Amino acid sequence: MTNREQPASAPVPPSRGRIAERLLPGGEEPDPRFTLANERTFLAWIRTSLALLAGGIAIEAFTSDLFLEPVRKGLAVVLLLLGMLLSAGSAVRWLRVERSMRNKAPLPVPLIVPLLAAAGALAAAVVLIFILWR
Amino acid sequence: MLALVTVSAIFLRWLPQHGLPILLLFTVSAGTAAGIYFTQRRRYRVSSHGIRKERHDADITAVLWTASAGVILGALGIGVVLIG
């Protein structure tokens, strides 16, 4: 059988790039609306992370006459650390959801939600104790 | 993008206290905001074509870059608070 007689083969999907092939291997492209929704969720987490970063900077920069230095620095570090973890966690979450959608698997449980809730409660408790103690 | 611009403006508030190293934080934040601003039309076009063709590749580079910017800003911010 010559090449001319061969049946038309399935269309070859366009290359997705090396990083995408490595981090999102296998499966098939999900509905584009789901991919874009996943990206929007990621951006919402990034906004939260940036708000925490801005809050950490603001506490350190603007509250020198309100808080003692150790409290001020501690709160700023907690907020900055939380913003940093949330930023990394949002990328991990995006990747896990994208992998699940590609493989038609159940979506993973969000790990950054309890992290954010616990850290927020901790920061609020520190401020509350400081206000009552002051 | 606007959140990054806001954060970069707040970083400038640290300039009198911590000096020139703050410009690094400002540059990372403002640079990321500028990157988002100057690529938003292309990304919008790619996304809308993706919906129309029922096929859209996940923009993994943009996700990794944005998340890295947040991590770098947080790490540098902690460094400034503790050392500066």
Backbone of each chain as ProteinMPNN parsed JSONL, in Angstrom:
{"seq_chain_A": "MTNREQPASAPVPPSRGRIAERLLPGGEEPDPRFTLANERTFLAWIRTSLALLAGGIAIEAFTSDLFLEPVRKGLAVVLLLLGMLLSAGSAVRWLRVERSMRNKAPLPVPLIVPLLAAAGALAAAVVLIFILWR", "coords_chain_A": {"N_chain_A": [[0.85, -1.195, 0.0], [0.665, 2.123, -0.928], [1.698, 5.413, 0.109], [-0.203, 7.166, -0.855], [-2.499, 5.702, -0.863], [-3.183, 5.356, 1.746], [-5.462, 5.67, 4.506], [-6.85, 8.811, 5.595], [-5.113, 10.196, 8.291], [-5.667, 10.827, 11.824], [-6.043, 14.285, 12.829], [-3.078, 15.979, 13.757], [-2.532, 17.191, 16.972], [-1.7, 20.6, 17.761], [1.577, 21.584, 18.935], [2.098, 21.956, 22.463], [4.041, 23.215, 23.799], [7.082, 23.063, 25.739], [7.066, 23.365, 28.571], [4.366, 23.124, 29.214], [3.875, 20.537, 28.258], [5.398, 19.124, 30.032], [4.465, 19.794, 32.647], [1.747, 19.458, 32.465], [1.025, 16.709, 31.612], [-0.328, 14.178, 29.389], [-3.829, 13.133, 29.07], [-6.602, 15.102, 27.804], [-7.393, 18.201, 26.12], [-9.427, 20.233, 28.137], [-12.808, 21.602, 28.111], [-12.688, 24.879, 26.819], [-13.911, 26.895, 28.323], [-13.852, 25.966, 30.917], [-11.113, 25.859, 31.405], [-10.537, 28.593, 31.275], [-12.12, 29.47, 33.389], [-10.807, 28.277, 35.502], [-8.456, 29.715, 35.388], [-9.414, 32.255, 36.05], [-10.174, 31.807, 38.699], [-7.668, 31.321, 39.799], [-6.565, 33.89, 39.431], [-8.18, 35.317, 41.185], [-7.329, 34.313, 43.637], [-4.719, 35.258, 43.529], [-5.159, 37.996, 43.671], [-6.105, 38.134, 46.302], [-3.787, 37.347, 47.576], [-2.08, 39.478, 46.899], [-3.392, 41.529, 48.216], [-2.916, 40.776, 50.838], [-0.12, 41.029, 50.886], [0.09, 43.811, 50.462], [-1.218, 44.641, 52.769], [0.549, 43.723, 54.748], [2.802, 45.301, 54.204], [1.693, 47.813, 54.649], [1.041, 47.701, 57.38], [3.593, 47.583, 58.484], [4.627, 49.978, 57.596], [2.888, 52.083, 58.313], [1.984, 51.938, 60.975], [3.579, 52.639, 63.123], [3.256, 54.232, 65.38], [1.221, 53.015, 66.676], [1.376, 50.216, 67.192], [3.587, 48.178, 69.189], [7.054, 47.605, 68.359], [7.858, 44.776, 68.069], [5.336, 43.525, 67.808], [4.282, 44.814, 65.583], [6.16, 44.14, 63.58], [5.906, 41.372, 63.696], [3.213, 40.952, 62.904], [3.333, 42.043, 60.335], [5.162, 40.285, 59.102], [3.741, 37.878, 59.305], [1.53, 38.439, 57.633], [2.835, 38.958, 55.186], [4.115, 36.517, 54.769], [1.92, 34.857, 54.572], [0.723, 35.906, 52.266], [2.701, 35.246, 50.445], [2.711, 32.407, 50.593], [0.121, 31.936, 49.76], [0.217, 32.853, 47.164], [1.999, 31.018, 45.955], [0.55, 28.713, 46.537], [-1.776, 29.126, 45.078], [-0.929, 28.779, 42.463], [-0.187, 26.083, 42.515], [-2.657, 24.966, 43.084], [-4.075, 25.731, 40.781], [-2.681, 24.22, 38.894], [-3.199, 21.582, 39.757], [-5.973, 21.433, 39.482], [-6.197, 21.848, 36.73], [-4.847, 19.582, 35.772], [-6.581, 17.592, 36.746], [-8.882, 18.184, 35.287], [-7.978, 17.721, 32.688], [-7.619, 14.976, 32.8], [-10.099, 14.107, 33.318], [-10.808, 13.661, 35.985], [-11.967, 13.699, 39.465], [-12.22, 16.966, 40.964], [-9.537, 18.371, 42.904], [-9.359, 18.698, 46.52], [-9.421, 21.949, 47.92], [-6.472, 23.079, 49.337], [-5.514, 25.486, 50.156], [-7.547, 26.923, 51.244], [-8.227, 26.101, 54.024], [-5.721, 26.822, 55.053], [-5.588, 29.613, 54.663], [-7.81, 30.364, 56.204], [-7.054, 29.503, 58.793], [-4.704, 31.007, 59.23], [-5.704, 33.603, 59.004], [-7.467, 33.647, 61.183], [-5.598, 33.355, 63.224], [-4.075, 35.717, 62.969], [-6.076, 37.595, 63.515], [-6.629, 36.885, 66.172], [-4.212, 37.538, 67.405], [-4.198, 40.347, 67.113], [-6.533, 40.961, 68.527], [-5.885, 40.077, 71.137], [-3.789, 41.813, 71.619], [-5.11, 44.308, 71.585], [-6.888, 44.048, 73.752], [-5.091, 43.679, 75.817], [-3.631, 45.992, 75.856]], "CA_chain_A": [[0.0, 0.0, 0.0], [1.474, 3.332, -0.987], [1.245, 6.497, 0.987], [-1.389, 7.824, -1.405], [-3.683, 4.886, -0.603], [-3.457, 5.278, 3.182], [-6.578, 6.534, 4.934], [-6.424, 10.064, 6.256], [-4.881, 9.967, 9.719], [-6.276, 11.833, 12.704], [-5.239, 15.51, 12.829], [-2.085, 16.047, 14.83], [-2.761, 18.407, 17.757], [-0.536, 21.486, 17.768], [2.457, 21.433, 20.095], [1.674, 22.813, 23.577], [5.204, 23.819, 24.447], [7.793, 22.123, 26.617], [6.637, 23.471, 29.975], [3.013, 22.565, 29.316], [3.969, 19.078, 28.092], [6.018, 18.541, 31.226], [3.652, 19.977, 33.855], [0.379, 18.981, 32.218], [1.145, 15.611, 30.638], [-1.454, 13.259, 29.199], [-5.196, 13.65, 29.047], [-6.975, 15.888, 26.63], [-7.768, 19.579, 26.441], [-10.803, 20.372, 28.617], [-13.593, 22.69, 27.515], [-11.95, 26.132, 27.074], [-14.566, 27.696, 29.369], [-13.381, 25.462, 32.214], [-9.718, 26.321, 31.54], [-10.56, 30.03, 31.579], [-12.678, 29.619, 34.74], [-9.712, 27.92, 36.417], [-7.53, 30.857, 35.378], [-10.05, 33.347, 36.815], [-10.07, 31.463, 40.125], [-6.255, 31.574, 40.14], [-6.362, 35.339, 39.552], [-8.844, 35.772, 42.418], [-6.401, 34.0, 44.74], [-3.568, 36.166, 43.42], [-5.603, 39.3, 44.219], [-6.099, 38.001, 47.766], [-2.379, 37.316, 47.99], [-1.54, 40.843, 46.791], [-3.995, 42.319, 49.304], [-2.18, 40.434, 52.067], [1.199, 41.666, 50.783], [-0.094, 45.251, 50.689], [-1.551, 44.804, 54.192], [1.792, 43.546, 55.506], [3.64, 46.499, 54.017], [1.013, 48.949, 55.277], [1.199, 47.591, 58.844], [4.977, 47.925, 58.841], [4.96, 51.357, 57.236], [1.989, 53.127, 58.815], [1.453, 51.764, 62.336], [4.686, 52.703, 64.086], [2.809, 54.855, 66.634], [0.069, 52.261, 67.178], [1.829, 48.927, 67.715], [4.993, 48.026, 69.58], [7.81, 47.12, 67.198], [7.776, 43.324, 67.824], [3.981, 43.182, 67.334], [4.174, 45.354, 64.22], [6.971, 43.31, 62.677], [5.321, 40.031, 63.676], [2.014, 40.976, 62.061], [3.747, 42.277, 58.944], [5.768, 39.055, 58.589], [2.665, 36.878, 59.126], [0.752, 38.78, 56.44], [3.673, 38.78, 53.996], [4.314, 35.072, 54.609], [0.647, 34.314, 54.107], [0.593, 36.323, 50.869], [3.661, 34.451, 49.661], [2.213, 31.025, 50.528], [-1.101, 31.937, 48.962], [0.614, 33.024, 45.772], [2.503, 29.717, 45.496], [-0.541, 27.737, 46.639], [-2.749, 29.33, 44.001], [-0.377, 28.16, 41.25], [-0.29, 24.627, 42.704], [-4.088, 24.652, 42.956], [-4.413, 25.852, 39.356], [-2.07, 23.075, 38.197], [-3.901, 20.344, 40.139], [-7.308, 21.461, 38.866], [-6.012, 21.679, 35.289], [-4.533, 18.156, 35.557], [-7.807, 16.817, 36.968], [-9.803, 18.4, 34.16], [-7.422, 17.04, 31.513], [-7.773, 13.528, 32.951], [-11.505, 13.851, 33.681], [-10.802, 13.145, 37.367], [-12.604, 14.645, 40.388], [-11.376, 18.122, 41.298], [-8.897, 18.201, 44.219], [-9.83, 19.528, 47.64], [-8.53, 23.111, 48.035], [-5.682, 23.084, 50.572], [-5.189, 26.85, 50.592], [-8.687, 27.496, 51.992], [-7.973, 25.99, 55.466], [-4.502, 27.578, 55.391], [-5.956, 31.027, 54.758], [-8.727, 30.525, 57.335], [-6.296, 29.357, 60.039], [-3.793, 32.139, 59.399], [-6.534, 34.782, 59.256], [-7.938, 33.558, 62.566], [-4.43, 33.59, 64.076], [-3.75, 37.154, 62.929], [-7.142, 38.297, 64.239], [-6.454, 36.599, 67.594], [-3.063, 38.333, 67.873], [-4.633, 41.745, 67.209], [-7.516, 41.034, 69.617], [-5.153, 39.98, 72.41], [-3.023, 43.056, 71.786], [-6.033, 45.406, 71.909], [-7.387, 43.835, 75.117], [-3.969, 43.765, 76.758], [-3.047, 47.334, 75.804]], "C_chain_A": [[0.887, 1.247, 0.0], [0.902, 4.387, -0.046], [-0.069, 7.12, 0.5], [-2.663, 7.057, -1.053], [-4.052, 4.836, 0.892], [-4.64, 6.169, 3.546], [-6.054, 7.771, 5.654], [-6.278, 9.819, 7.745], [-5.551, 11.083, 10.52], [-5.412, 13.088, 12.714], [-4.306, 15.555, 14.033], [-2.333, 17.318, 15.639], [-1.515, 19.282, 17.757], [0.269, 21.323, 19.056], [2.047, 22.413, 21.191], [2.854, 23.493, 24.253], [5.783, 22.88, 25.485], [7.296, 22.15, 28.055], [5.265, 22.835, 30.151], [3.046, 21.046, 29.183], [4.495, 18.42, 29.364], [5.099, 18.627, 32.458], [2.21, 19.496, 33.692], [0.419, 17.835, 31.211], [-0.167, 14.822, 30.524], [-2.8, 13.942, 29.153], [-5.501, 14.391, 27.766], [-7.454, 17.264, 27.068], [-9.201, 19.629, 26.963], [-11.54, 21.455, 27.835], [-12.881, 24.019, 27.824], [-12.578, 26.989, 28.163], [-14.081, 27.267, 30.749], [-11.931, 25.913, 32.462], [-9.688, 27.798, 31.939], [-11.137, 30.29, 32.976], [-11.606, 29.293, 35.784], [-8.72, 29.076, 36.523], [-8.117, 32.032, 36.172], [-9.968, 33.079, 38.316], [-8.647, 31.717, 40.62], [-6.019, 33.071, 40.353], [-7.045, 35.91, 40.796], [-7.956, 35.489, 43.627], [-5.198, 34.933, 44.724], [-3.944, 37.555, 43.958], [-5.614, 39.257, 45.747], [-4.672, 38.046, 48.283], [-1.765, 38.719, 47.948], [-2.122, 41.753, 47.874], [-3.272, 42.043, 50.615], [-0.789, 41.064, 52.059], [1.08, 43.162, 51.084], [-0.414, 45.526, 52.16], [-0.315, 44.684, 55.065], [2.69, 44.768, 55.415], [3.021, 47.678, 54.758], [1.18, 48.909, 56.797], [2.607, 48.023, 59.259], [5.263, 49.417, 58.63], [4.142, 52.402, 57.999], [1.614, 53.02, 60.291], [2.538, 51.855, 63.409], [4.257, 53.333, 65.413], [1.627, 54.113, 67.265], [0.501, 50.96, 67.853], [3.273, 49.023, 68.209], [5.74, 47.366, 68.416], [7.715, 45.607, 66.984], [6.405, 42.895, 67.274], [3.825, 43.603, 65.878], [4.927, 44.466, 63.234], [6.376, 41.909, 62.548], [4.105, 39.97, 62.764], [2.383, 41.146, 60.591], [4.316, 40.999, 58.339], [4.701, 37.983, 58.347], [1.89, 37.164, 57.843], [1.562, 38.566, 55.161], [3.892, 37.293, 53.704], [3.053, 34.416, 54.048], [0.414, 34.664, 52.63], [1.486, 35.501, 49.955], [3.161, 33.011, 49.492], [0.975, 30.927, 49.648], [-0.779, 32.059, 47.476], [1.122, 31.693, 45.2], [1.384, 28.677, 45.487], [-1.554, 27.889, 45.515], [-2.25, 28.716, 42.696], [-0.483, 26.635, 41.334], [-1.737, 24.182, 42.509], [-4.518, 24.689, 41.48], [-3.919, 24.624, 38.58], [-2.833, 21.781, 38.485], [-5.286, 20.282, 39.5], [-7.195, 21.219, 37.36], [-5.703, 20.209, 34.956], [-5.79, 17.301, 35.702], [-8.753, 16.963, 35.777], [-9.3, 17.696, 32.906], [-7.675, 15.538, 31.58], [-9.195, 13.123, 33.351], [-11.613, 13.191, 35.062], [-11.535, 14.147, 38.263], [-11.661, 15.794, 40.753], [-10.784, 17.949, 42.695], [-9.496, 19.121, 45.269], [-8.877, 20.723, 47.777], [-7.794, 23.139, 49.378], [-5.424, 24.499, 51.081], [-6.347, 27.493, 51.358], [-8.489, 27.33, 53.506], [-6.739, 26.756, 55.916], [-4.84, 29.052, 55.609], [-6.856, 31.272, 55.971], [-7.963, 30.475, 58.658], [-5.404, 30.569, 60.277], [-4.562, 33.43, 59.666], [-7.022, 34.812, 60.689], [-6.792, 33.853, 63.538], [-4.092, 35.078, 64.14], [-4.797, 37.959, 63.692], [-6.999, 38.099, 65.743], [-5.299, 37.424, 68.171], [-3.474, 39.788, 68.08], [-5.596, 41.925, 68.384], [-6.825, 41.011, 70.978], [-4.393, 41.281, 72.674], [-3.932, 44.205, 72.213], [-6.542, 45.266, 73.345], [-6.296, 44.066, 76.16], [-3.465, 45.19, 76.902], [-3.721, 48.302, 76.77]], "O_chain_A": [[1.764, 1.388, 0.853], [-0.196, 4.263, 0.498], [-0.917, 7.537, 1.288], [-3.747, 7.632, -0.952], [-5.115, 4.33, 1.252], [-4.815, 7.257, 2.997], [-4.969, 7.769, 6.235], [-7.189, 9.303, 8.392], [-5.942, 12.12, 9.984], [-4.188, 12.994, 12.62], [-4.683, 15.222, 15.157], [-2.348, 18.411, 15.073], [-0.396, 18.769, 17.753], [-0.266, 20.979, 20.11], [1.692, 23.557, 20.905], [2.667, 24.27, 25.19], [5.091, 22.025, 26.037], [7.124, 21.106, 28.685], [5.027, 22.102, 31.111], [2.336, 20.342, 29.901], [4.093, 17.314, 29.724], [4.97, 17.664, 33.214], [1.54, 19.17, 34.673], [-0.087, 17.962, 30.096], [-0.99, 14.809, 31.439], [-2.899, 15.168, 29.192], [-4.763, 14.316, 26.783], [-7.86, 17.471, 28.211], [-10.108, 19.119, 26.305], [-10.951, 22.138, 26.997], [-12.509, 24.259, 28.972], [-11.877, 27.727, 28.854], [-13.917, 28.098, 31.643], [-11.57, 26.297, 33.574], [-8.925, 28.204, 32.815], [-10.704, 31.212, 33.667], [-11.514, 29.954, 36.819], [-8.209, 29.376, 37.602], [-7.389, 32.723, 36.884], [-9.727, 33.99, 39.108], [-8.441, 32.254, 41.708], [-5.368, 33.477, 41.315], [-6.555, 36.869, 41.392], [-7.842, 36.318, 44.53], [-4.714, 35.35, 45.776], [-3.137, 38.207, 44.62], [-5.194, 40.206, 46.408], [-4.378, 38.692, 49.289], [-1.022, 39.103, 48.852], [-1.435, 42.636, 48.388], [-3.041, 42.954, 51.41], [-0.325, 41.571, 53.081], [1.863, 43.713, 51.858], [0.052, 46.511, 52.73], [-0.143, 45.45, 56.013], [3.263, 45.215, 56.409], [3.723, 48.448, 55.414], [1.427, 49.936, 57.429], [2.789, 48.731, 60.249], [6.028, 50.032, 59.373], [4.646, 53.484, 58.299], [0.979, 53.933, 60.819], [2.434, 51.233, 64.466], [4.823, 53.012, 66.459], [1.096, 54.551, 68.286], [0.045, 50.642, 68.951], [4.066, 49.829, 67.722], [5.145, 46.663, 67.599], [7.514, 45.168, 65.851], [6.313, 42.03, 66.403], [3.306, 42.854, 65.051], [4.397, 44.09, 62.189], [6.339, 41.33, 61.462], [3.975, 39.055, 61.951], [1.823, 40.486, 59.716], [3.999, 40.657, 57.2], [4.731, 37.274, 57.341], [1.622, 36.255, 57.058], [1.041, 38.055, 54.17], [3.859, 36.863, 52.551], [3.113, 33.547, 53.178], [-0.035, 33.826, 51.847], [1.097, 35.112, 48.854], [3.184, 32.464, 48.389], [0.802, 29.969, 48.893], [-1.432, 31.437, 46.638], [0.729, 31.289, 44.105], [1.276, 27.87, 44.564], [-2.126, 26.902, 45.05], [-3.041, 28.193, 41.911], [-0.824, 25.975, 40.352], [-2.012, 23.17, 41.865], [-5.224, 23.802, 41.0], [-4.626, 24.07, 37.738], [-3.084, 20.984, 37.581], [-5.723, 19.228, 39.038], [-7.993, 20.481, 36.782], [-6.228, 19.661, 33.987], [-6.039, 16.403, 34.897], [-9.348, 15.988, 35.32], [-10.09, 17.137, 32.144], [-7.915, 14.896, 30.557], [-9.461, 11.966, 33.677], [-12.414, 12.278, 35.265], [-11.71, 15.305, 37.884], [-10.447, 15.605, 40.839], [-11.459, 17.431, 43.585], [-10.059, 20.171, 44.959], [-7.66, 20.542, 47.754], [-8.425, 23.215, 50.432], [-5.154, 24.706, 52.264], [-6.154, 28.496, 52.045], [-8.572, 28.324, 54.228], [-6.703, 27.282, 57.028], [-4.435, 29.658, 56.601], [-6.689, 32.263, 56.682], [-8.191, 31.301, 59.542], [-5.349, 31.099, 61.387], [-4.125, 34.259, 60.464], [-7.002, 35.856, 61.342], [-6.991, 34.52, 64.554], [-3.853, 35.629, 65.214], [-4.461, 38.888, 64.426], [-7.22, 39.034, 66.513], [-5.393, 37.942, 69.284], [-3.141, 40.393, 69.099], [-5.504, 42.895, 69.137], [-7.133, 41.815, 71.857], [-4.358, 41.781, 73.799], [-3.576, 44.986, 73.096], [-6.619, 46.255, 74.074], [-6.556, 44.584, 77.246], [-2.932, 45.561, 77.948], [-3.339, 49.47, 76.84]]}, "seq_chain_B": "MLALVTVSAIFLRWLPQHGLPILLLFTVSAGTAAGIYFTQRRRYRVSSHGIRKERHDADITAVLWTASAGVILGALGIGVVLIG", "coords_chain_B": {"N_chain_B": [[-3.842, 43.475, 37.588], [-4.167, 46.169, 38.391], [-4.1, 45.762, 41.117], [-1.437, 45.021, 41.458], [-0.196, 47.397, 40.691], [-1.089, 49.025, 42.746], [0.149, 47.75, 44.928], [2.818, 48.196, 44.203], [2.911, 50.957, 44.454], [2.503, 51.204, 47.192], [4.827, 50.047, 48.094], [6.627, 52.077, 47.538], [6.248, 53.701, 49.676], [7.904, 52.735, 51.572], [10.353, 53.633, 50.861], [11.656, 56.009, 52.051], [12.319, 54.939, 54.566], [13.773, 52.519, 54.188], [15.422, 52.805, 51.987], [17.256, 52.511, 48.823], [17.097, 49.684, 48.096], [14.414, 49.106, 48.047], [13.533, 49.852, 45.603], [13.927, 47.648, 44.024], [11.873, 45.911, 44.763], [9.741, 47.526, 43.966], [10.247, 47.574, 41.222], [9.905, 44.863, 40.451], [7.189, 44.501, 41.033], [5.879, 46.61, 39.599], [6.85, 46.023, 37.075], [5.736, 43.497, 36.553], [3.053, 44.249, 36.516], [3.12, 45.917, 34.277], [3.797, 44.057, 32.327], [1.473, 42.474, 32.311], [-0.354, 44.407, 31.471], [0.563, 45.1, 28.879], [0.24, 42.732, 27.487], [-2.388, 42.075, 27.53], [-4.308, 42.428, 25.496], [-3.532, 40.617, 23.508], [-3.782, 38.222, 24.954], [-6.505, 38.245, 25.48], [-7.507, 38.046, 22.901], [-6.517, 35.515, 22.094], [-7.855, 33.912, 23.968], [-10.584, 34.371, 23.33], [-10.655, 33.416, 20.705], [-10.036, 30.793, 21.3], [-12.327, 29.923, 22.673], [-14.138, 30.101, 20.593], [-13.105, 28.229, 18.791], [-13.357, 26.018, 20.292], [-11.162, 25.029, 21.597], [-8.571, 25.555, 23.776], [-5.423, 26.268, 24.858], [-3.968, 25.928, 28.047], [-2.558, 28.722, 29.683], [0.233, 28.337, 30.841], [2.713, 29.492, 31.358], [2.18, 32.18, 31.945], [0.712, 31.871, 34.315], [2.621, 30.704, 36.012], [4.554, 32.722, 36.058], [3.168, 34.9, 37.196], [2.503, 33.862, 39.72], [5.089, 33.424, 40.678], [6.009, 36.033, 40.844], [4.474, 36.994, 42.973], [5.471, 35.373, 45.055], [8.179, 36.137, 45.074], [7.946, 38.876, 45.705], [6.799, 38.674, 48.249], [8.838, 37.296, 49.657], [11.006, 39.092, 49.44], [9.845, 41.248, 50.735], [9.547, 40.247, 53.376], [12.226, 39.953, 53.961], [13.009, 42.659, 53.967], [11.496, 43.624, 56.149], [12.551, 42.161, 58.29], [15.353, 42.493, 58.139], [15.901, 45.074, 57.208]], "CA_chain_B": [[-2.866, 44.487, 37.196], [-4.315, 47.331, 39.276], [-3.638, 45.359, 42.457], [0.031, 45.091, 41.432], [0.171, 48.82, 40.673], [-1.318, 49.513, 44.121], [1.223, 47.217, 45.782], [4.081, 48.881, 43.877], [2.842, 52.309, 45.041], [2.687, 51.083, 48.652], [6.265, 49.798, 48.306], [7.336, 53.359, 47.524], [6.129, 54.29, 51.019], [9.039, 52.232, 52.35], [11.599, 54.197, 50.329], [12.402, 56.842, 53.014], [12.819, 54.156, 55.705], [14.676, 51.413, 53.849], [16.364, 53.194, 50.951], [17.186, 52.09, 47.424], [16.68, 48.3, 47.81], [12.96, 49.055, 47.822], [13.29, 50.014, 44.171], [13.868, 46.297, 43.447], [10.494, 45.467, 44.982], [8.89, 48.34, 43.1], [10.468, 47.167, 39.836], [9.267, 43.555, 40.229], [5.739, 44.68, 41.07], [5.445, 47.453, 38.475], [7.202, 45.292, 35.842], [4.711, 42.475, 36.335], [1.829, 44.968, 36.108], [3.31, 46.372, 32.894], [3.718, 42.85, 31.483], [0.047, 42.11, 32.169], [-1.026, 45.45, 30.681], [0.943, 45.088, 27.467], [-0.121, 41.477, 26.815], [-3.79, 41.714, 27.777], [-5.078, 42.349, 24.241], [-3.191, 39.343, 22.865], [-4.365, 37.121, 25.727], [-7.962, 38.278, 25.273], [-7.755, 37.541, 21.541], [-6.271, 34.067, 22.119], [-8.921, 33.273, 24.743], [-11.861, 34.408, 22.604], [-10.525, 32.459, 19.589], [-10.073, 29.455, 21.907], [-13.74, 29.587, 22.922], [-14.788, 29.924, 19.285], [-12.638, 26.975, 18.165], [-13.555, 24.934, 21.284], [-9.862, 24.499, 22.024], [-7.757, 26.635, 24.338], [-4.311, 25.749, 25.669], [-3.779, 26.653, 29.307], [-1.388, 29.609, 29.623], [0.968, 27.922, 32.043], [3.829, 30.422, 31.603], [1.641, 33.371, 32.617], [0.347, 31.482, 35.679], [3.855, 30.52, 36.799], [5.215, 34.011, 36.224], [2.395, 35.716, 38.147], [2.681, 33.285, 41.059], [6.48, 33.673, 41.095], [6.123, 37.45, 41.233], [3.923, 37.091, 44.336], [6.404, 34.73, 45.995], [9.387, 36.978, 45.157], [7.59, 40.095, 46.441], [6.628, 38.302, 49.658], [10.139, 36.959, 50.242], [11.777, 40.328, 49.576], [9.184, 42.052, 51.777], [9.929, 39.689, 54.683], [13.638, 40.328, 54.147], [13.077, 44.086, 54.315], [10.952, 43.809, 57.504], [13.429, 41.555, 59.3], [16.746, 42.976, 58.068], [15.998, 46.506, 56.919]], "C_chain_B": [[-2.934, 45.7, 38.129], [-3.864, 47.008, 40.703], [-2.11, 45.44, 42.529], [0.516, 46.539, 41.424], [0.016, 49.409, 42.088], [-0.204, 49.054, 45.052], [2.539, 47.942, 45.491], [4.084, 50.303, 44.453], [3.056, 52.257, 46.554], [4.158, 50.793, 48.971], [7.048, 51.103, 48.353], [7.285, 54.046, 48.885], [7.296, 53.867, 51.918], [10.359, 52.918, 51.975], [12.349, 55.078, 51.336], [13.013, 56.035, 54.157], [13.934, 53.191, 55.308], [15.599, 51.688, 52.661], [16.163, 52.504, 49.609], [16.799, 50.63, 47.174], [15.179, 48.16, 47.543], [12.636, 49.188, 46.339], [13.229, 48.657, 43.463], [12.447, 45.737, 43.573], [9.537, 46.213, 44.057], [9.012, 47.873, 41.649], [9.783, 45.837, 39.53], [7.754, 43.736, 40.111], [5.239, 45.474, 39.851], [5.741, 46.752, 37.142], [6.177, 44.212, 35.521], [3.405, 43.119, 35.87], [1.939, 45.415, 34.649], [3.217, 45.185, 31.931], [2.276, 42.43, 31.252], [-0.652, 43.12, 31.26], [-0.725, 45.308, 29.184], [0.603, 43.778, 26.747], [-1.612, 41.182, 26.906], [-4.608, 41.606, 26.494], [-4.816, 41.015, 23.536], [-3.846, 38.175, 23.601], [-5.883, 37.062, 25.554], [-8.309, 37.677, 23.9], [-7.602, 36.024, 21.5], [-7.406, 33.341, 22.846], [-10.231, 33.245, 23.957], [-11.811, 33.484, 21.381], [-10.61, 31.023, 20.108], [-11.502, 29.001, 22.166], [-14.442, 29.295, 21.596], [-14.402, 28.593, 18.64], [-12.842, 25.768, 19.079], [-12.234, 24.283, 21.68], [-9.004, 25.66, 22.519], [-6.667, 26.022, 25.218], [-4.157, 26.602, 26.918], [-2.487, 27.469, 29.233], [-0.535, 29.399, 30.87], [2.099, 28.897, 32.38], [3.338, 31.651, 32.37], [1.295, 33.055, 34.074], [1.604, 31.378, 36.547], [4.55, 31.854, 37.061], [4.49, 34.864, 37.272], [2.577, 35.193, 39.576], [4.097, 33.542, 41.574], [6.66, 35.116, 41.546], [5.601, 37.643, 42.659], [4.875, 36.518, 45.374], [7.648, 35.602, 46.189], [9.097, 38.243, 45.974], [7.445, 39.8, 47.935], [7.96, 38.043, 50.334], [10.984, 38.219, 50.454], [11.183, 41.225, 50.671], [9.55, 41.57, 53.173], [11.383, 40.051, 54.998], [13.776, 41.776, 54.59], [12.593, 44.305, 55.756], [11.948, 43.312, 58.555], [14.834, 42.162, 59.322], [16.791, 44.508, 58.018], [15.655, 47.417, 58.051]], "O_chain_B": [[-1.91, 46.196, 38.598], [-3.32, 47.861, 41.404], [-1.555, 45.874, 43.539], [1.513, 46.871, 42.066], [0.858, 50.174, 42.558], [0.322, 49.83, 45.851], [3.289, 48.265, 46.412], [5.124, 50.797, 44.888], [3.698, 53.135, 47.131], [4.674, 51.241, 49.995], [8.012, 51.23, 49.108], [8.147, 54.86, 49.217], [7.629, 54.547, 52.888], [11.355, 52.794, 52.688], [13.562, 54.927, 51.479], [14.081, 56.379, 54.665], [14.93, 53.066, 56.021], [16.473, 50.874, 52.364], [15.089, 51.992, 49.293], [16.217, 50.343, 46.128], [14.739, 47.211, 46.894], [11.605, 48.706, 45.871], [12.568, 48.519, 42.433], [11.897, 45.172, 42.628], [8.647, 45.62, 43.448], [8.016, 47.784, 40.932], [9.154, 45.688, 38.482], [7.121, 43.192, 39.205], [4.302, 45.06, 39.168], [4.969, 46.876, 36.191], [5.794, 44.031, 34.365], [2.738, 42.62, 34.963], [0.981, 45.309, 33.883], [2.631, 45.295, 30.854], [1.896, 42.072, 30.137], [-1.439, 42.747, 30.39], [-1.619, 45.385, 28.342], [0.671, 43.72, 25.519], [-2.063, 40.148, 26.413], [-5.513, 40.775, 26.411], [-5.736, 40.368, 23.035], [-4.389, 37.26, 22.982], [-6.473, 35.983, 25.491], [-9.263, 36.912, 23.76], [-8.448, 35.325, 20.943], [-7.863, 32.288, 22.401], [-10.912, 32.221, 23.919], [-12.808, 32.841, 21.053], [-11.178, 30.149, 19.453], [-11.854, 27.849, 21.914], [-15.237, 28.361, 21.494], [-15.23, 27.916, 18.03], [-12.543, 24.636, 18.699], [-12.205, 23.111, 22.056], [-8.744, 26.616, 21.789], [-6.96, 25.341, 26.202], [-4.208, 27.83, 26.861], [-1.455, 26.974, 28.78], [-0.583, 30.182, 31.819], [2.41, 29.106, 33.553], [3.983, 32.109, 33.313], [1.55, 33.866, 34.965], [1.648, 31.893, 37.664], [5.069, 32.088, 38.152], [5.126, 35.475, 38.13], [2.778, 35.965, 40.514], [4.291, 33.84, 42.753], [7.374, 35.389, 42.511], [6.204, 38.363, 43.455], [5.065, 37.099, 46.442], [8.117, 35.787, 47.312], [9.894, 38.636, 46.825], [7.904, 40.57, 48.779], [8.197, 38.508, 51.449], [11.598, 38.396, 51.506], [11.909, 41.87, 51.427], [9.832, 42.379, 54.057], [11.727, 40.402, 56.126], [14.565, 42.087, 55.482], [13.198, 45.075, 56.502], [12.161, 43.962, 59.579], [15.432, 42.326, 60.386], [17.602, 45.146, 58.689], [15.709, 48.638, 57.898]]}, "name": "protein", "num_of_chains": 2, "seq": "MTNREQPASAPVPPSRGRIAERLLPGGEEPDPRFTLANERTFLAWIRTSLALLAGGIAIEAFTSDLFLEPVRKGLAVVLLLLGMLLSAGSAVRWLRVERSMRNKAPLPVPLIVPLLAAAGALAAAVVLIFILWRMLALVTVSAIFLRWLPQHGLPILLLFTVSAGTAAGIYFTQRRRYRVSSHGIRKERHDADITAVLWTASAGVILGALGIGVVLIG"}
